[in-house]
Amino acid sequence: MLRYLLPVLAFSALLSCGNSGTGGPAPERSDVELRAHADSLAHAYLIIDGHVDLPYRLKVNNFRLEREMLGIPIETDEGDFDYVRAVEGGLDAPFMSIYIPSRLQDEPGQAPLLADSLIEMVKGIAAAHPDKFRIALSPDDLERNFREGVMSLPLGMENGAPIEDQLARVQDYHAKGIRYITLTHATDNLISDSSYDTLNTHGGLSSFGEEVVREMNRVGIMVDVSHISDSAFWDVMEVTDVPVIASHSSVRYFTPDFQRNMSDEMIERLGENDGVIQINFGSTFLDGALRERQDSLREVLSAQLVDAGMEYTDDAAQSLVDSFEQANPTLYSDVEMVADHIDRVVELAGIDHVGLGSDFDGVGDSLPTGLKDVADYPNLIYTLLKRGYSDEDIRKICSDNVLRVWRAVETASSARG
């Protein structure tokens, strides 16, 4: 019942605070009032997060749908996501990442097996807790679940490797509930070159990848351009006839040597496509200086391990790794830097083309100060309000922009028959 009442109570609080998105000047608010307003918006507006890696985290922790294990996604000290913290932060629709490691691409049949097991896991969580979670297959599902106080679990596949060389599987995965596919991940696959790989196998999309993009357009699966190479991005822009998303990417302007993020030119083109970039919260996605330092530290640690005749994964190496990490503590970015990335996208493409794609449970111990888990979305909203974003701007960032793309993909698919 509390979850059901939250949107209503928050909307009442929003009205009492005033709405800076109505065209008039925003009233002056104290810091306490501004934080209260940010929290009210987080609960009054539907919040979509484009990428949460909960399923794979549970998989590697041997999650089982048995009575003693059912509490894991409800309340836990582990990881970045659980239901209790998500409700606190106002999160309504975390896209559950069906993550497929690139190593499985070389083992025929293994990628689809893992994909199916993760899809069934998420569906099992929803079935076990119908008062808290529902699988969502459409924007209408998200909005209905929000009104009814139930958290939506839409599904996105990170890495198109489970398609293998079978184009018909695109429609199969749509039938299983997948609503976006990240074309590749850490290495080139049969569909696309990866931003992390140097082989440039296809020079962008493969010819098969072009067919995959067209088939995704046809069946109504959003194309996710996160992780793909620059050449592949430009190929997608030539092939797709509907808007696309970058489900968990940030802005290369702040990380010049990090090809995984999107360049200014790509963000501008994404805007022309009417697409959305959903900002990744990982510190190394946010701050190039931090990334350089961490890369340097990794090289030093690797050298020490080589000198000791060990590999990172060796049990005997753990004490050396622990000592090194204690002597060289991880540095973090902060919520202000996430807002900087949003600012940059708005400057380049406009307010209609930016959203949230945290990569919670996927970026390890690198989350920025102020955005450490799913309870912290109000901190980002507060930061944006301080910078002059209107309530309507916040609503677009939280969900409206992604809902627009998703509906456009659905509409185009329906028109094809």
One Martini backbone bead per residue (centre of mass of N, CA, C, O) as a GRO file, in nm:
protein
  417
    1MET     BB    1   0.056   0.063  -0.020
    2LEU     BB    2   0.290   0.261  -0.007
    3ARG     BB    3   0.371   0.241  -0.302
    4TYR     BB    4   0.097   0.339  -0.410
    5LEU     BB    5   0.108   0.629  -0.257
    6LEU     BB    6   0.362   0.779  -0.349
    7PRO     BB    7   0.271   0.932  -0.610
    8VAL     BB    8   0.046   1.093  -0.469
    9LEU     BB    9   0.209   1.230  -0.244
   10ALA     BB   10   0.425   1.355  -0.430
   11PHE     BB   11   0.233   1.527  -0.603
   12SER     BB   12   0.137   1.705  -0.371
   13ALA     BB   13   0.418   1.814  -0.303
   14LEU     BB   14   0.475   1.938  -0.576
   15LEU     BB   15   0.244   2.147  -0.570
   16SER     BB   16   0.341   2.290  -0.304
   17CYS     BB   17   0.627   2.376  -0.440
   18GLY     BB   18   0.595   2.393  -0.729
   19ASN     BB   19   0.650   2.477  -1.095
   20SER     BB   20   0.918   2.549  -1.316
   21GLY     BB   21   0.764   2.424  -1.596
   22THR     BB   22   0.522   2.663  -1.657
   23GLY     BB   23   0.702   2.954  -1.731
   24GLY     BB   24   0.771   3.059  -1.473
   25PRO     BB   25   0.937   3.160  -1.219
   26ALA     BB   26   1.131   3.034  -0.988
   27PRO     BB   27   1.123   2.986  -0.675
   28GLU     BB   28   1.270   3.047  -0.393
   29ARG     BB   29   1.489   2.810  -0.235
   30SER     BB   30   1.594   2.623  -0.014
   31ASP     BB   31   1.785   2.353   0.028
   32VAL     BB   32   1.569   2.189   0.169
   33GLU     BB   33   1.343   2.241  -0.039
   34LEU     BB   34   1.496   2.130  -0.286
   35ARG     BB   35   1.529   1.842  -0.180
   36ALA     BB   36   1.226   1.789  -0.145
   37HIS     BB   37   1.156   1.833  -0.442
   38ALA     BB   38   1.334   1.613  -0.559
   39ASP     BB   39   1.191   1.382  -0.411
   40SER     BB   40   0.909   1.434  -0.530
   41LEU     BB   41   0.990   1.386  -0.826
   42ALA     BB   42   1.098   1.093  -0.796
   43HIS     BB   43   0.784   1.002  -0.719
   44ALA     BB   44   0.606   1.146  -0.947
   45TYR     BB   45   0.803   1.025  -1.148
   46LEU     BB   46   0.903   0.829  -1.389
   47ILE     BB   47   1.178   0.597  -1.360
   48ILE     BB   48   1.433   0.527  -1.593
   49ASP     BB   49   1.671   0.262  -1.628
   50GLY     BB   50   1.879   0.138  -1.888
   51HIS     BB   51   2.099  -0.010  -1.665
   52VAL     BB   52   2.087  -0.323  -1.484
   53ASP     BB   53   2.306  -0.593  -1.343
   54LEU     BB   54   2.152  -0.802  -1.163
   55PRO     BB   55   2.133  -1.085  -1.301
   56TYR     BB   56   2.442  -1.148  -1.311
   57ARG     BB   57   2.499  -1.117  -1.015
   58LEU     BB   58   2.313  -1.352  -0.932
   59LYS     BB   59   2.442  -1.570  -1.104
   60VAL     BB   60   2.736  -1.561  -0.974
   61ASN     BB   61   2.572  -1.615  -0.683
   62ASN     BB   62   2.372  -1.855  -0.721
   63PHE     BB   63   2.088  -1.804  -0.786
   64ARG     BB   64   1.775  -1.906  -0.628
   65LEU     BB   65   1.427  -2.005  -0.642
   66GLU     BB   66   1.418  -2.001  -0.318
   67ARG     BB   67   1.307  -1.919  -0.022
   68GLU     BB   68   1.597  -1.827   0.097
   69MET     BB   69   1.648  -1.631  -0.180
   70LEU     BB   70   1.413  -1.409  -0.222
   71GLY     BB   71   1.551  -1.150  -0.072
   72ILE     BB   72   1.767  -1.027  -0.260
   73PRO     BB   73   1.582  -0.806  -0.431
   74ILE     BB   74   1.465  -0.658  -0.169
   75GLU     BB   75   1.702  -0.696   0.071
   76THR     BB   76   2.043  -0.570   0.072
   77ASP     BB   77   2.403  -0.522   0.105
   78GLU     BB   78   2.429  -0.592  -0.184
   79GLY     BB   79   2.506  -0.398  -0.410
   80ASP     BB   80   2.289  -0.148  -0.595
   81PHE     BB   81   2.025  -0.342  -0.584
   82ASP     BB   82   1.692  -0.297  -0.449
   83TYR     BB   83   1.374  -0.246  -0.361
   84VAL     BB   84   1.403  -0.056  -0.118
   85ARG     BB   85   1.599   0.147  -0.252
   86ALA     BB   86   1.432   0.208  -0.504
   87VAL     BB   87   1.194   0.337  -0.358
   88GLU     BB   88   1.355   0.561  -0.222
   89GLY     BB   89   1.458   0.675  -0.520
   90GLY     BB   90   1.209   0.623  -0.746
   91LEU     BB   91   1.232   0.361  -0.892
   92ASP     BB   92   1.038   0.195  -1.171
   93ALA     BB   93   1.241   0.114  -1.447
   94PRO     BB   94   1.460  -0.131  -1.463
   95PHE     BB   95   1.672  -0.245  -1.683
   96MET     BB   96   1.737  -0.571  -1.738
   97SER     BB   97   2.040  -0.721  -1.785
   98ILE     BB   98   2.128  -0.940  -2.051
   99TYR     BB   99   2.431  -1.060  -1.996
  100ILE     BB  100   2.700  -1.134  -2.242
  101PRO     BB  101   2.985  -1.264  -2.261
  102SER     BB  102   3.223  -1.268  -2.508
  103ARG     BB  103   3.340  -1.561  -2.465
  104LEU     BB  104   3.070  -1.710  -2.574
  105GLN     BB  105   3.106  -1.669  -2.888
  106ASP     BB  106   3.309  -1.938  -2.909
  107GLU     BB  107   3.038  -2.105  -2.796
  108PRO     BB  108   2.816  -2.279  -2.922
  109GLY     BB  109   2.506  -2.209  -2.744
  110GLN     BB  110   2.585  -2.042  -2.480
  111ALA     BB  111   2.452  -1.765  -2.510
  112PRO     BB  112   2.150  -1.856  -2.524
  113LEU     BB  113   2.150  -2.004  -2.254
  114LEU     BB  114   2.206  -1.759  -2.075
  115ALA     BB  115   1.979  -1.580  -2.168
  116ASP     BB  116   1.747  -1.767  -2.080
  117SER     BB  117   1.823  -1.781  -1.777
  118LEU     BB  118   1.794  -1.473  -1.719
  119ILE     BB  119   1.507  -1.434  -1.809
  120GLU     BB  120   1.386  -1.643  -1.610
  121MET     BB  121   1.481  -1.508  -1.354
  122VAL     BB  122   1.320  -1.245  -1.379
  123LYS     BB  123   1.045  -1.382  -1.403
  124GLY     BB  124   1.069  -1.522  -1.125
  125ILE     BB  125   1.077  -1.270  -0.951
  126ALA     BB  126   0.802  -1.161  -1.037
  127ALA     BB  127   0.636  -1.415  -0.956
  128ALA     BB  128   0.729  -1.408  -0.646
  129HIS     BB  129   0.658  -1.064  -0.659
  130PRO     BB  130   0.368  -0.925  -0.759
  131ASP     BB  131   0.363  -0.667  -0.555
  132LYS     BB  132   0.653  -0.549  -0.690
  133PHE     BB  133   0.674  -0.709  -0.972
  134ARG     BB  134   0.695  -0.654  -1.340
  135ILE     BB  135   0.680  -0.730  -1.647
  136ALA     BB  136   0.778  -0.523  -1.931
  137LEU     BB  137   0.663  -0.455  -2.287
  138SER     BB  138   0.576  -0.145  -2.244
  139PRO     BB  139   0.492   0.175  -2.186
  140ASP     BB  140   0.212   0.107  -2.075
  141ASP     BB  141   0.312  -0.078  -1.855
  142LEU     BB  142   0.475   0.128  -1.698
  143GLU     BB  143   0.239   0.325  -1.637
  144ARG     BB  144   0.053   0.126  -1.496
  145ASN     BB  145   0.245   0.030  -1.274
  146PHE     BB  146   0.288   0.307  -1.151
  147ARG     BB  147  -0.008   0.357  -1.069
  148GLU     BB  148  -0.002   0.064  -0.898
  149GLY     BB  149   0.283   0.031  -0.743
  150VAL     BB  150   0.475  -0.123  -0.958
  151MET     BB  151   0.763  -0.265  -1.060
  152SER     BB  152   0.941  -0.258  -1.345
  153LEU     BB  153   1.084  -0.528  -1.579
  154PRO     BB  154   1.262  -0.466  -1.819
  155LEU     BB  155   1.434  -0.593  -2.119
  156GLY     BB  156   1.791  -0.611  -2.188
  157MET     BB  157   2.041  -0.690  -2.427
  158GLU     BB  158   2.391  -0.751  -2.365
  159ASN     BB  159   2.452  -0.864  -2.649
  160GLY     BB  160   2.397  -1.027  -2.968
  161ALA     BB  161   2.517  -1.323  -2.956
  162PRO     BB  162   2.253  -1.512  -2.931
  163ILE     BB  163   2.184  -1.492  -3.236
  164GLU     BB  164   2.414  -1.533  -3.403
  165ASP     BB  165   2.315  -1.666  -3.736
  166GLN     BB  166   1.995  -1.609  -3.643
  167LEU     BB  167   1.754  -1.396  -3.738
  168ALA     BB  168   1.496  -1.523  -3.598
  169ARG     BB  169   1.585  -1.448  -3.298
  170VAL     BB  170   1.480  -1.167  -3.278
  171GLN     BB  171   1.181  -1.250  -3.252
  172ASP     BB  172   1.219  -1.443  -3.017
  173TYR     BB  173   1.316  -1.220  -2.811
  174HIS     BB  174   1.063  -1.058  -2.822
  175ALA     BB  175   0.880  -1.289  -2.711
  176LYS     BB  176   1.064  -1.293  -2.434
  177GLY     BB  177   1.096  -0.948  -2.379
  178ILE     BB  178   1.286  -0.802  -2.553
  179ARG     BB  179   1.359  -0.427  -2.603
  180TYR     BB  180   1.677  -0.445  -2.621
  181ILE     BB  181   1.994  -0.432  -2.818
  182THR     BB  182   2.322  -0.479  -2.776
  183LEU     BB  183   2.518  -0.558  -3.032
  184THR     BB  184   2.767  -0.548  -2.836
  185HIS     BB  185   3.077  -0.559  -2.655
  186ALA     BB  186   3.414  -0.626  -2.602
  187THR     BB  187   3.379  -0.763  -2.887
  188ASP     BB  188   3.365  -0.872  -3.178
  189ASN     BB  189   3.099  -0.981  -3.381
  190LEU     BB  190   2.865  -1.076  -3.616
  191ILE     BB  191   2.744  -0.770  -3.614
  192SER     BB  192   2.989  -0.602  -3.457
  193ASP     BB  193   3.189  -0.366  -3.361
  194SER     BB  194   3.401  -0.269  -3.094
  195SER     BB  195   3.524  -0.020  -2.882
  196TYR     BB  196   3.733  -0.235  -2.735
  197ASP     BB  197   3.837  -0.311  -3.010
  198THR     BB  198   4.106  -0.359  -3.278
  199LEU     BB  199   4.020  -0.534  -3.537
  200ASN     BB  200   3.800  -0.440  -3.733
  201THR     BB  201   3.638  -0.671  -3.882
  202HIS     BB  202   3.397  -0.486  -4.049
  203GLY     BB  203   3.400  -0.166  -4.034
  204GLY     BB  204   3.147  -0.221  -3.833
  205LEU     BB  205   2.903  -0.341  -3.974
  206SER     BB  206   2.776  -0.608  -4.079
  207SER     BB  207   2.572  -0.749  -4.299
  208PHE     BB  208   2.419  -0.893  -4.075
  209GLY     BB  209   2.381  -0.643  -3.894
  210GLU     BB  210   2.192  -0.498  -4.088
  211GLU     BB  211   1.970  -0.710  -4.064
  212VAL     BB  212   1.927  -0.685  -3.760
  213VAL     BB  213   1.836  -0.392  -3.753
  214ARG     BB  214   1.592  -0.428  -3.940
  215GLU     BB  215   1.456  -0.646  -3.759
  216MET     BB  216   1.424  -0.472  -3.510
  217ASN     BB  217   1.244  -0.267  -3.645
  218ARG     BB  218   1.019  -0.470  -3.726
  219VAL     BB  219   0.958  -0.599  -3.423
  220GLY     BB  220   1.038  -0.382  -3.176
  221ILE     BB  221   1.354  -0.330  -3.119
  222MET     BB  222   1.584  -0.160  -2.969
  223VAL     BB  223   1.867   0.013  -3.056
  224ASP     BB  224   2.195  -0.033  -2.912
  225VAL     BB  225   2.503   0.177  -2.919
  226SER     BB  226   2.642   0.060  -2.708
  227HIS     BB  227   2.989  -0.052  -2.756
  228ILE     BB  228   3.023   0.047  -3.028
  229SER     BB  229   3.169   0.157  -3.286
  230ASP     BB  230   3.189   0.428  -3.474
  231SER     BB  231   3.133   0.293  -3.745
  232ALA     BB  232   2.879   0.144  -3.646
  233PHE     BB  233   2.714   0.388  -3.578
  234TRP     BB  234   2.700   0.509  -3.867
  235ASP     BB  235   2.566   0.261  -3.986
  236VAL     BB  236   2.308   0.268  -3.819
  237MET     BB  237   2.213   0.549  -3.924
  238GLU     BB  238   2.170   0.431  -4.219
  239VAL     BB  239   1.965   0.186  -4.145
  240THR     BB  240   1.779   0.314  -3.965
  241ASP     BB  241   1.409   0.417  -3.920
  242VAL     BB  242   1.463   0.464  -3.612
  243PRO     BB  243   1.517   0.529  -3.312
  244VAL     BB  244   1.783   0.534  -3.072
  245ILE     BB  245   1.999   0.397  -2.820
  246ALA     BB  246   2.207   0.467  -2.523
  247SER     BB  247   2.185   0.293  -2.233
  248HIS     BB  248   2.523   0.323  -2.130
  249SER     BB  249   2.646   0.632  -2.179
  250SER     BB  250   2.883   0.885  -2.244
  251VAL     BB  251   3.104   1.169  -2.272
  252ARG     BB  252   3.397   1.220  -2.453
  253TYR     BB  253   3.478   1.510  -2.379
  254PHE     BB  254   3.571   1.395  -2.075
  255THR     BB  255   3.704   1.123  -2.247
  256PRO     BB  256   3.904   1.129  -2.509
  257ASP     BB  257   4.027   0.806  -2.490
  258PHE     BB  258   3.718   0.694  -2.474
  259GLN     BB  259   3.540   0.509  -2.705
  260ARG     BB  260   3.281   0.422  -2.546
  261ASN     BB  261   3.208   0.690  -2.577
  262MET     BB  262   3.050   0.979  -2.704
  263SER     BB  263   3.066   1.194  -2.937
  264ASP     BB  264   2.955   1.490  -3.039
  265GLU     BB  265   2.869   1.394  -3.325
  266MET     BB  266   2.700   1.154  -3.227
  267ILE     BB  267   2.501   1.313  -3.051
  268GLU     BB  268   2.390   1.488  -3.275
  269ARG     BB  269   2.288   1.249  -3.448
  270LEU     BB  270   2.102   1.128  -3.238
  271GLY     BB  271   1.916   1.374  -3.232
  272GLU     BB  272   1.833   1.361  -3.535
  273ASN     BB  273   1.708   1.063  -3.472
  274ASP     BB  274   1.555   1.093  -3.183
  275GLY     BB  275   1.734   1.003  -2.963
  276VAL     BB  276   1.910   0.843  -2.670
  277ILE     BB  277   2.122   0.923  -2.398
  278GLN     BB  278   2.233   0.720  -2.124
  279ILE     BB  279   2.388   0.787  -1.841
  280ASN     BB  280   2.680   0.687  -1.706
  281PHE     BB  281   2.813   0.647  -1.361
  282GLY     BB  282   3.089   0.574  -1.405
  283SER     BB  283   3.384   0.723  -1.335
  284THR     BB  284   3.536   0.638  -1.608
  285PHE     BB  285   3.299   0.782  -1.781
  286LEU     BB  286   3.338   1.090  -1.652
  287ASP     BB  287   3.673   1.090  -1.598
  288GLY     BB  288   3.975   1.113  -1.748
  289ALA     BB  289   4.173   1.141  -1.506
  290LEU     BB  290   4.081   0.888  -1.358
  291ARG     BB  291   4.137   0.690  -1.584
  292GLU     BB  292   4.442   0.735  -1.604
  293ARG     BB  293   4.509   0.651  -1.315
  294GLN     BB  294   4.388   0.362  -1.326
  295ASP     BB  295   4.558   0.261  -1.560
  296SER     BB  296   4.829   0.303  -1.417
  297LEU     BB  297   4.773   0.118  -1.174
  298ARG     BB  298   4.729  -0.141  -1.335
  299GLU     BB  299   5.018  -0.154  -1.445
  300VAL     BB  300   5.162  -0.174  -1.173
  301LEU     BB  301   5.021  -0.428  -1.069
  302SER     BB  302   5.095  -0.614  -1.302
  303ALA     BB  303   5.401  -0.596  -1.257
  304GLN     BB  304   5.398  -0.716  -0.970
  305LEU     BB  305   5.277  -0.989  -1.049
  306VAL     BB  306   5.497  -1.073  -1.246
  307ASP     BB  307   5.733  -1.061  -1.040
  308ALA     BB  308   5.564  -1.287  -0.859
  309GLY     BB  309   5.431  -1.504  -1.054
  310MET     BB  310   5.131  -1.379  -1.103
  311GLU     BB  311   4.784  -1.368  -1.104
  312TYR     BB  312   4.500  -1.208  -1.026
  313THR     BB  313   4.331  -1.495  -0.981
  314ASP     BB  314   4.509  -1.578  -0.767
  315ASP     BB  315   4.503  -1.659  -0.444
  316ALA     BB  316   4.798  -1.557  -0.373
  317ALA     BB  317   4.734  -1.249  -0.479
  318GLN     BB  318   4.539  -1.110  -0.274
  319SER     BB  319   4.734  -0.968  -0.076
  320LEU     BB  320   4.864  -0.785  -0.287
  321VAL     BB  321   4.609  -0.648  -0.386
  322ASP     BB  322   4.514  -0.536  -0.114
  323SER     BB  323   4.765  -0.363  -0.058
  324PHE     BB  324   4.748  -0.189  -0.310
  325GLU     BB  325   4.459  -0.073  -0.265
  326GLN     BB  326   4.525   0.058   0.012
  327ALA     BB  327   4.760   0.244  -0.111
  328ASN     BB  328   4.538   0.286  -0.371
  329PRO     BB  329   4.276   0.443  -0.369
  330THR     BB  330   3.984   0.488  -0.494
  331LEU     BB  331   3.848   0.705  -0.718
  332TYR     BB  332   3.589   0.955  -0.746
  333SER     BB  333   3.337   1.084  -0.859
  334ASP     BB  334   3.038   1.288  -0.913
  335VAL     BB  335   2.724   1.421  -0.949
  336GLU     BB  336   2.822   1.674  -1.103
  337MET     BB  337   2.939   1.514  -1.347
  338VAL     BB  338   2.677   1.400  -1.447
  339ALA     BB  339   2.557   1.680  -1.504
  340ASP     BB  340   2.768   1.759  -1.714
  341HIS     BB  341   2.680   1.548  -1.923
  342ILE     BB  342   2.396   1.650  -1.954
  343ASP     BB  343   2.467   1.934  -2.043
  344ARG     BB  344   2.614   1.850  -2.305
  345VAL     BB  345   2.376   1.720  -2.446
  346VAL     BB  346   2.192   1.967  -2.442
  347GLU     BB  347   2.385   2.146  -2.608
  348LEU     BB  348   2.393   1.949  -2.864
  349ALA     BB  349   2.065   1.818  -2.869
  350GLY     BB  350   1.893   1.843  -2.618
  351ILE     BB  351   1.651   1.757  -2.377
  352ASP     BB  352   1.527   1.506  -2.565
  353HIS     BB  353   1.838   1.328  -2.549
  354VAL     BB  354   1.824   1.243  -2.232
  355GLY     BB  355   1.929   1.002  -1.977
  356LEU     BB  356   1.930   0.697  -1.776
  357GLY     BB  357   2.240   0.468  -1.734
  358SER     BB  358   2.411   0.361  -1.476
  359ASP     BB  359   2.531   0.056  -1.426
  360PHE     BB  360   2.433  -0.097  -1.206
  361ASP     BB  361   2.627  -0.375  -1.119
  362GLY     BB  362   2.868  -0.303  -1.365
  363VAL     BB  363   3.113  -0.094  -1.219
  364GLY     BB  364   3.159  -0.140  -0.943
  365ASP     BB  365   3.401   0.052  -0.761
  366SER     BB  366   3.288   0.356  -0.940
  367LEU     BB  367   3.091   0.524  -0.802
  368PRO     BB  368   2.968   0.818  -0.735
  369THR     BB  369   2.934   1.066  -0.541
  370GLY     BB  370   2.579   1.048  -0.477
  371LEU     BB  371   2.571   0.748  -0.667
  372LYS     BB  372   2.577   0.442  -0.520
  373ASP     BB  373   2.259   0.393  -0.563
  374VAL     BB  374   1.904   0.358  -0.602
  375ALA     BB  375   1.860   0.592  -0.370
  376ASP     BB  376   2.009   0.858  -0.542
  377TYR     BB  377   1.837   1.020  -0.755
  378PRO     BB  378   1.769   1.286  -0.593
  379ASN     BB  379   2.057   1.405  -0.615
  380LEU     BB  380   2.044   1.463  -0.919
  381ILE     BB  381   1.792   1.636  -0.924
  382TYR     BB  382   1.900   1.853  -0.737
  383THR     BB  383   2.138   1.937  -0.919
  384LEU     BB  384   1.960   2.023  -1.160
  385LEU     BB  385   1.790   2.235  -1.017
  386LYS     BB  386   2.032   2.419  -0.944
  387ARG     BB  387   2.086   2.459  -1.272
  388GLY     BB  388   1.770   2.515  -1.390
  389TYR     BB  389   1.593   2.286  -1.411
  390SER     BB  390   1.297   2.177  -1.485
  391ASP     BB  391   1.045   1.971  -1.425
  392GLU     BB  392   1.014   1.889  -1.724
  393ASP     BB  393   1.305   1.814  -1.769
  394ILE     BB  394   1.313   1.588  -1.558
  395ARG     BB  395   1.097   1.412  -1.690
  396LYS     BB  396   1.251   1.356  -1.949
  397ILE     BB  397   1.501   1.224  -1.820
  398CYS     BB  398   1.353   0.997  -1.655
  399SER     BB  399   1.136   0.907  -1.927
  400ASP     BB  400   1.010   1.051  -2.182
  401ASN     BB  401   1.235   1.001  -2.391
  402VAL     BB  402   1.224   0.690  -2.391
  403LEU     BB  403   0.924   0.658  -2.447
  404ARG     BB  404   0.934   0.785  -2.727
  405VAL     BB  405   1.116   0.577  -2.862
  406TRP     BB  406   0.959   0.324  -2.798
  407ARG     BB  407   0.699   0.415  -2.947
  408ALA     BB  408   0.826   0.450  -3.225
  409VAL     BB  409   0.906   0.153  -3.257
  410GLU     BB  410   0.624   0.033  -3.225
  411THR     BB  411   0.479   0.190  -3.451
  412ALA     BB  412   0.659   0.095  -3.687
  413SER     BB  413   0.603  -0.205  -3.648
  414SER     BB  414   0.292  -0.198  -3.681
  415ALA     BB  415   0.296  -0.072  -3.974
  416ARG     BB  416   0.422  -0.339  -4.102
  417GLY     BB  417   0.250  -0.601  -3.968
   0.00000   0.00000   0.00000
